[in-house]
Amino acid sequence: MLIGILSDTHGLLRQEVIDAFKGVDHIIHAGDIDNKAVIDRLEEIAPVTVVRGNADKEWAENLPETAIEEFLGNKIYVIHNKGKIHDDLTGISIIIYGHSHKYSLVEKDGQVWFNPGCCGKRKPEQEVSFALLEISGSGQFEFRKRVIDNSGQDSRLPKDIDRIISKAMDMTDKGKTHKEIAKKLKISEELAESICRMYLTHPGVDVTGILQRIS
């Protein structure tokens, strides 16, 4: 049995993911989807288990925060942020989560904790990853990491974009216009306007969330 695993798409479903998932039996998305179109496209490939992430707002209010699936005797628990686990994980073989945007595979106390990483929009130096999980029986499974070449993408963004976004958010809170922000931070008015718009229209969004949207 083959399962496609991804997280933190933030509105971008890459063609490499679609191609890799062709022929899988099931797909698991660990949240921060950003829009329903991503799930709709995945459902055209295979049945999808999906949980709500912190960046998934009104459109996702009916999505669960956690999910449990069982495949060939292996119980899989899915959540976006592992720091918010309050459930009893007794009997769970695999815990799948996202949120950190960092690929991780750790075994502890007889359970496997797995984060497929982020396969949404990323800066060129940041890894873009997802995974395939092959299950052959109870306790018999293997994760296959997939990395997408991200070199050369988003090259129009300044190298210190994280700092710029943070300062722009602070200036927006102080009532500065995007033109004032552009002049102060020495960036284009287009970039400043994009940052301000994302910040004002997505309450609670953080620097990473804004970067995903403007990349």
Salt bridges, closest charged atoms under 4 A:
ASP8 OD2 - HIS10 NE2 3.61
ASP8 OD2 - HIS80 NE2 3.99
ASP8 OD2 - HIS101 NE2 3.06
ASP19 OD1 - LYS22 NZ 3.60
ASP32 OD2 - HIS10 NE2 3.49
ASP32 OD2 - HIS80 NE2 3.32
ASP34 OD1 - ARG213 NH2 2.72
ASP40 OD1 - LYS36 NZ 2.72
GLU44 OE1 - ARG41 NH1 3.10
GLU65 OE2 - ARG52 NH2 2.90
GLU125 OE2 - LYS123 NZ 3.80
GLU127 OE1 - LYS145 NZ 3.09
GLU134 OE1 - ARG144 NH2 1.99
ASP160 OD2 - ARG163 NH2 2.59
ASP162 OD2 - LYS123 NZ 3.36
ASP170 OD2 - LYS174 NZ 3.28
GLU193 OE1 - ARG197 NH1 2.61
